Amino acid sequence: MASRVSGRSHLSHLECSACGATVPADEVAGTCPACGKVLFSRYDLPSLRSEMPVPDFAGRPQTLWRYRELLPIRDERFALTLGEGRTPLIALGARSRRAAGLDGVELLVKEEGLNPTGSFKARGLAVAVARAAELGVRHVALPSAGNAGGAAAAYAAMHGIACHVAMPRDAPIINQQEVALYGAELILVDGLIDAAGRLIRERAADEGWFDLSTLKEPYRAEGKKTMGIELAEDGGWGDAWCPDVVVYPTGGGTGIVGMWKAWAELEELGWIGSRRPRMVVVQADGCAPIVRAFDAGADRAEPWEGGRTIASGMRVPAAIGDYLILRAVHESGGTAVAVSDGEISEAQRQLARTSGIWAAPEGAATFAALGHLRDSGFLGGGEQIVLFNTGTGSKYAPPIE
Ligand SMILES: Cc1ncc(COP(=O)(O)O)c(C=O)c1O
């Protein structure tokens, strides 16, 4: 059953995050028509601020649609839900802290594996597919490292529109099977997500499909930004909400970009203050373009050749939103860390055995990064740290010793 939510979207227009060009919001849009960069959704925040001077979501559903005012769907009939969002923050105990080699910190896991289709991709695709359907799109298409394809296929099935997913041939088998199960077209490609992206671009142009690639349309980031709104709500808004550090497994980077955008909107609304967590990008050392760019002090990332890692969601050799990811890391005083596949598997086992959480390899990478952050002196002790487990480990083959 579709949930009914009070409030209306305050979406006003789209704006290029690079050149500032503005675009009408109620037409189908991809990237900036002037410069090809990422379009952001903009909202009439002054009017929302006067309607809701303090955040008040009491009585709203426990899904991301509770934040309807800050989401782009205008017609409630398109705000369909499979139960995405409002995931728990799970406190890790002393055994997990010891396994991470960090006694004096507070570790919390934002457990995104509990989302429909088992990953945080449900958030972005719940919103992007809903908005596409609202704007009259009948065919959506996307390249995927795995989980985004499954989520897109599920929400397309829910909205009754066609979905076409291109995925690396060696993407996790469950991701391939779920796309087919939900009735979407599965196209397997030799190569990584960039090769899948090229194929989707060609087919979309030929066949009139709408391209839902990461940050190549404005609305997946809006779904992902709800992770940031939830952290603020769970922390009690104001200035108190803010964890010291957020550790985030990064591929295309929609999550980090979305959260950074969310907190700017919440501050403009007066719902939170100016404090921000230090944002830590984690990548696998076999595919780490953002880490390499951060280390070089660059504000753009060069494509990574021949990316390899068991954390398939992080096998993203080039990200259109590289400048936005790096900006969030720099502005927050954060950092970027690469971890090996061996460290990821070990972290997955340690986290499972000390906490009961079976993290996806991407989520486990955040746990693996903690030792690096301690050794480099980035963590001094006493911090409150939020790790994002972006997916359930049960969609991947488990690490067997
Ligand atoms: C479980 C998981 N974590 C992290 C990522 C990386 O996400 P993003 O591309 O939004 O940075 C992915 C992408 O496929 C994923 O599936």
The ligand as an SDF file (V2000), in Angstrom:
LIG
                    3D

 16 16  0  0  0  0  0  0  0  0999 V2000
   26.9680   -1.8420   -1.2710 C   0  0  0  0  0  0  0  0  0  0  0  0
   27.5020   -0.6410   -1.9960 C   0  0  0  0  0  0  0  0  0  0  0  0
   28.2360    0.2440   -1.3140 N   0  0  0  0  0  0  0  0  0  0  0  0
   28.7660    1.3460   -1.9040 C   0  0  0  0  0  0  0  0  0  0  0  0
   28.5900    1.5880   -3.2540 C   0  0  0  0  0  0  0  0  0  0  0  0
   29.1580    2.8360   -3.8510 C   0  0  0  0  0  0  0  0  0  0  0  0
   28.1200    3.7400   -3.9370 O   0  0  0  0  0  0  0  0  0  0  0  0
   28.2240    5.1440   -4.6890 P   0  0  0  0  0  0  0  0  0  0  0  0
   28.4090    4.7790   -6.1260 O   0  0  0  0  0  0  0  0  0  0  0  0
   26.9570    5.8480   -4.4050 O   0  0  0  0  0  0  0  0  0  0  0  0
   29.4170    5.8430   -4.1180 O   0  0  0  0  0  0  0  0  0  0  0  0
   27.8250    0.6950   -4.0170 C   0  0  0  0  0  0  0  0  0  0  0  0
   27.5970    0.9230   -5.4480 C   0  0  0  0  0  0  0  0  0  0  0  0
   27.2310    0.0580   -6.1960 O   0  0  0  0  0  0  0  0  0  0  0  0
   27.2630   -0.4530   -3.3690 C   0  0  0  0  0  0  0  0  0  0  0  0
   26.5150   -1.3260   -4.0470 O   0  0  0  0  0  0  0  0  0  0  0  0
  1  2  1  0
  2  3  1  0
  2 15  2  0
  3  4  2  0
  4  5  1  0
  5  6  1  0
  5 12  2  0
  6  7  1  0
  7  8  1  0
  8  9  2  0
  8 10  1  0
  8 11  1  0
 12 13  1  0
 12 15  1  0
 13 14  2  0
 15 16  1  0
M  END
$$$$
